[in-house]
């Protein structure tokens, strides 16, 4: 049995960053890509009946909170997109 060194690149693809070059933007972009990948996995597990909808929702909500906290920790300014968040800042 051989191990494919490109397996991680296949399972966890990363797109190159093309935004404003700042270390905090690069870190946040990596966190954002990881968030998107995990949400995709959770959606697929729920669609396949491997986890319940409520469990998928709970895990996605936890991932969202982690992403939101990473943005705050990196001191990234709010964008105009965040003009009207609800009271918790969670997606509606």
C-alpha positions in Angstrom: 0.0 0.0 0.0 1.5 3.3 -1.1 0.8 6.7 0.4 -0.1 9.4 -2.1 1.8 12.6 -1.0 -0.8 14.8 -2.9 -3.7 13.3 -1.0 -3.9 16.3 1.4 -3.8 18.7 -1.6 -6.7 16.7 -3.2 -8.8 16.4 0.0 -8.0 19.9 1.3 -7.4 22.1 -1.8 -6.2 25.6 -1.2 -6.6 28.5 -3.7 -3.9 31.1 -3.9 -4.6 34.4 -2.2 -4.9 37.5 -4.5 -6.1 40.1 -2.0 -4.2 42.9 -0.2 -0.9 41.4 1.1 -0.9 41.6 4.9 0.0 38.7 7.2 -3.3 38.9 8.9 -5.2 38.7 5.6 -3.3 35.6 4.6 -4.0 33.9 7.9 -7.7 34.9 7.7 -7.9 33.6 4.1 -6.5 30.2 5.2 -9.0 30.1 8.1 -11.8 31.1 5.7 -10.8 28.3 3.2 -10.7 25.8 6.0 -14.2 26.9 7.2 -15.6 26.5 3.7 -14.1 23.0 3.4 -15.5 21.9 6.7 -18.9 23.3 5.9 -18.9 21.4 2.6 -18.0 18.2 4.4 -20.8 18.7 7.0 -23.3 19.4 4.2 -22.3 16.3 2.4 -22.5 14.2 5.6 -26.0 15.6 6.3 -27.1 15.0 2.7 -25.9 11.4 2.9 -27.8 10.8 6.1 -24.7 10.3 8.2 -25.5 13.1 10.6 -28.8 14.8 11.6 -29.6 18.3 10.3 -29.5 19.7 13.8 -26.0 18.3 14.4 -24.8 19.7 11.0 -26.3 23.1 12.0 -24.7 23.0 15.4 -21.3 22.2 14.0 -21.5 24.8 11.3 -22.6 27.4 13.9 -19.5 26.4 16.0 -17.2 26.8 13.0 -18.8 30.2 12.2 -18.0 31.3 15.8 -14.4 30.1 15.4 -14.0 32.0 12.2 -15.6 35.2 13.7 -13.2 34.9 16.7 -10.2 34.5 14.4 -11.2 37.7 12.5 -11.4 39.6 15.8 -8.1 38.2 17.0 -6.4 39.2 13.8 -7.8 42.7 14.1 -9.2 42.7 10.6 -11.5 45.7 10.0 -15.2 45.2 9.3 -16.2 45.3 5.7 -19.3 47.0 4.3 -20.8 43.5 4.1 -21.1 43.5 7.9 -23.2 46.7 8.0 -26.4 45.0 9.2 -25.5 41.8 11.2 -28.0 40.6 13.7 -27.3 41.1 17.4 -25.0 38.1 17.6 -23.2 38.6 14.3 -24.2 35.1 13.3 -25.5 34.4 9.8 -29.2 34.4 9.5 
